[in-house]
Amino acid sequence: GDARVRGQTGVVSERRGSYPFIDFRLLNNTTLSGEIGTKKKVKRLLSFQRYFHASRLLRGIVPQASLYLLDEDYLGQARHMLSKVGMWDFDIFLFDRLTNGNSLVTLLCHLFNVHGLIHHFQLDMVTLHRFFVMVQEDYHSQNPYHNAVHAADVTQAMHCYLREPKLANFLTPSDIMLGLLAAAAHDVDHPGVNQPFLIKTKHHLASLYQNVSVLENHHWRSTIGMLRESRLLAHLPKEVTQDIEQQLGSLILATDINRQNEFLIRLKSHLDNQDLRLEDAQDRHFMLQIALKCADICNPCRVWDLSKQWSERVCEEFYRQGDLEQKFELEISPLCNQQKDSVPSIQIGFMTYIVEPLFERWAQFTGNTPLSENMLTHLRRNKAKWRSLLHKQHSSSRSNDHSGQVTGSQEQTLNEEETP
């Protein structure tokens, strides 16, 4: 049943739910399924060649022939970047270019090796790589934001958080593997539209998951389908694999933004009562959920150049959804109207009400480590820059207004953004 769900949003034009007017091929400009299958097979073959070459270089083995798709300069730069994978200013966009669009696969292979997971769980390297390629390919590259590069970015952030002393001192290999897998697969097969869109267009996934955490449930079930298909964990006892599957679900479902307050309230309670016992598997799992939530929305805490790129990408995805809704005469969702919702205003609201409360609590948990302080510093600087850009937009609007007056909607936006 689980494997059957995998990949369906990628071909939703075949099953359009009950909504008669929308051709979901608009979300996924693909051609004939046979052609896609062939291309995927070729991509998997070629990406394995790239990894095999890179892995030999990482182990210091110089290949006898250079019949590979990436030249030595690119591989050398990618290898150098991997040596600094724990740095917060890691540029995932550059890394993705250096790995020819294989940032997620390359990063995961490296991190599983660094954390000793391949040896500990006796994982077959070819099977592991095949699974990582499946995950990477199940992301939609045409999504401006919810794509494999976002997954790689979240995975790199999770790696940083797993190294925080307060957490690292208690983590088991199972915790680390779950954290990395959940980060890598948390948005797999994302269709580039949000849950309300799927619900109001009566998409089959909304029906399947009864309008509750629709996308997160799909990401989880898709991941389980790929895990089983790859047989990566087939050598482990059945009760172990079942536990891994359930914990993956619990982690991925925690990324549902609708559950933000639920997790914040619980985290605040633990911190205020000082009753977190990380020797306890249940408390460790809860903090892994919090770490994944932080990793998922850490873009505003990155250096400005990276943060700005992510902000523009996520807003572009919002606007595409708004354009779809407008085209099919649906009510345009909040934040999706390019004429009314500017990038600065969206980002300031997101930082104020979602990001800051979570990362302030995370810093409290870690004991204000250098990484936590660094993230909060970037967050405040980036927010100030978006405020400056917002005011410039409003100043420009006022100068273009012959009456010289701020419009009602502009004044309301300014007031809202100034509210602490």
Secondary structure by P-SEA (a helix, b strand, c coil): ccccccccccccccccccccccccccccccccaaaaaaaaaaaaaaaaaaaaaaaaaaaccccccccccccaaaaaaaaaaaaacccccccaaaaaaaaccaaaaaaaaaaaaaacccccccccaaaaaaaaaaaaaacccccccccaaaaaaaaaaaaaaaacccccccccaaaaaaaaaaaaccccccccccaaaaaaaccaaaaaacccaaaaaaaaaaaaaaaaaacccccccaaaaaaaaaaaaaaaaaccccaaaaaaaaaaaaaaacccccccaaaaaaaaaaaaaaaacccccccaaaaaaaaaaaaaaaaaaaaaaaaaccccccccccccccaaaaaaaaaacccaaaaaaaaaaacccaaaaaaaaaaaaaaaaaaaaaaaaaaaaaaacccccccaaaaaaaaaaacc
